[in-house]
């Protein structure tokens, strides 16, 4: 995990993007905070909501990684109102 303070947020953001780009085709499980983590090729991101934390999955990145993800974990990423596969 790369700790970030407000002062170095842009530097940390660039570091995170470069690291995720390097790991994108590797079998490494990446989990981060916020939707932007998934937008930058992270596999899973935790998103704060008024009801608590929600987990999102980046299915494209998961497919590229070659990791086998338990379907029960993927099912947790479905949110109310979304269709089930």
DACOR-V160759 format. One record per helix or strand. SS is the DSSP state (2 for helix, 1 for strand). FROM is the first residue (numbers start at 0). LEN is the number of residues. If there is no record, write none. Layout:
BEGIN
[[SS FROM LEN] [SS FROM LEN]]
END
This chain:
BEGIN
[[2 8 15] [1 30 3] [2 34 5] [1 43 6] [1 51 6] [2 58 7] [2 70 6]]
END
